[in-house]
Amino acid sequence: MKKYLNIILNTVFPLKCEVCRQQLPLAAGARICQSCRKKILPIGENFCRKCGKSLQIATDFCVDCQGNDSLYYESIKAAGMYHGILRETIHAFKYER
């Protein structure tokens, strides 16, 4: 039943990529198409263990986080480099919708 409801809803209100607005397939589990997802640059192996920023050299913490104990979390990692498609998507999520 749920499958048929999704088919009807996707026919009336088709799922579209949040970046390029291209129609997504019915079984799409994500809100960003494969083409746009490939353009997101992942964070490499060198990243700050506290804030998740990408680092040029292999070290545990970036300059901002070294000796900074005022953050309320122990560690975090970004989903990808904050530019291009990822930046546009985050900006749209925060400010446009």
C-alpha positions in Angstrom: 0.0 0.0 0.0 2.8 2.4 1.0 4.5 1.7 -2.4 1.4 2.7 -4.3 0.9 5.8 -2.2 4.5 6.8 -3.0 3.9 6.3 -6.7 0.9 8.5 -6.7 2.6 11.2 -4.6 5.7 11.1 -6.9 3.5 11.4 -9.9 1.7 14.5 -8.5 4.7 15.9 -6.7 7.8 14.4 -8.3 11.0 14.3 -6.3 13.7 16.6 -7.6 17.4 17.0 -6.9 17.9 19.7 -4.3 20.8 21.1 -6.4 20.0 20.9 -10.1 16.2 20.3 -9.8 16.4 17.3 -12.1 13.7 14.7 -11.5 14.9 11.8 -9.3 13.9 8.2 -9.9 11.0 6.9 -8.0 13.2 4.6 -5.8 15.7 7.4 -5.0 16.7 7.3 -1.4 18.5 10.6 -1.5 17.5 14.1 -2.3 20.6 14.8 -4.4 21.1 13.1 -7.8 24.1 10.9 -8.5 25.6 13.5 -10.9 25.5 16.2 -8.2 26.7 13.9 -5.5 29.8 13.1 -7.5 30.7 16.8 -7.5 31.0 16.9 -3.7 34.6 16.7 -2.8 35.2 14.4 0.3 37.4 15.4 3.2 40.7 13.6 2.9 42.5 11.6 5.5 44.0 14.8 7.0 41.4 16.6 9.0 41.1 18.2 12.4 39.9 15.7 15.0 38.0 18.4 16.8 36.2 20.5 14.2 36.5 18.4 11.1 38.2 20.9 8.8 40.4 19.6 6.0 44.1 20.0 6.8 47.1 20.2 4.4 49.4 18.3 6.7 48.9 15.3 8.9 48.3 16.7 12.4 45.5 16.0 15.0 44.2 19.6 15.3 43.9 22.7 13.2 45.3 26.0 14.5 41.9 27.1 15.8 41.3 24.0 17.8 44.8 23.5 19.4 44.4 24.2 23.1 40.7 25.2 22.6 38.7 23.4 25.2 35.6 25.6 24.9 33.9 23.5 22.3 30.9 21.4 23.5 31.7 18.3 21.6 34.7 15.9 21.4 35.0 15.5 17.7 33.2 16.0 14.4 33.8 15.5 10.7 32.4 17.4 7.8 30.5 15.6 5.0 32.7 17.2 2.4 34.7 20.3 1.4 32.5 23.4 1.9 32.5 24.8 -1.6 30.7 24.2 -4.9 27.7 21.9 -4.8 27.9 21.2 -1.1 28.1 24.9 -0.2 25.2 25.7 -2.5 23.0 23.0 -1.0 23.7 24.0 2.6 23.1 27.6 1.8 19.8 26.7 0.1 18.7 24.6 3.0 19.5 27.3 5.6 18.3 30.4 3.7 16.0 29.6 0.8 13.6 26.9 2.0 
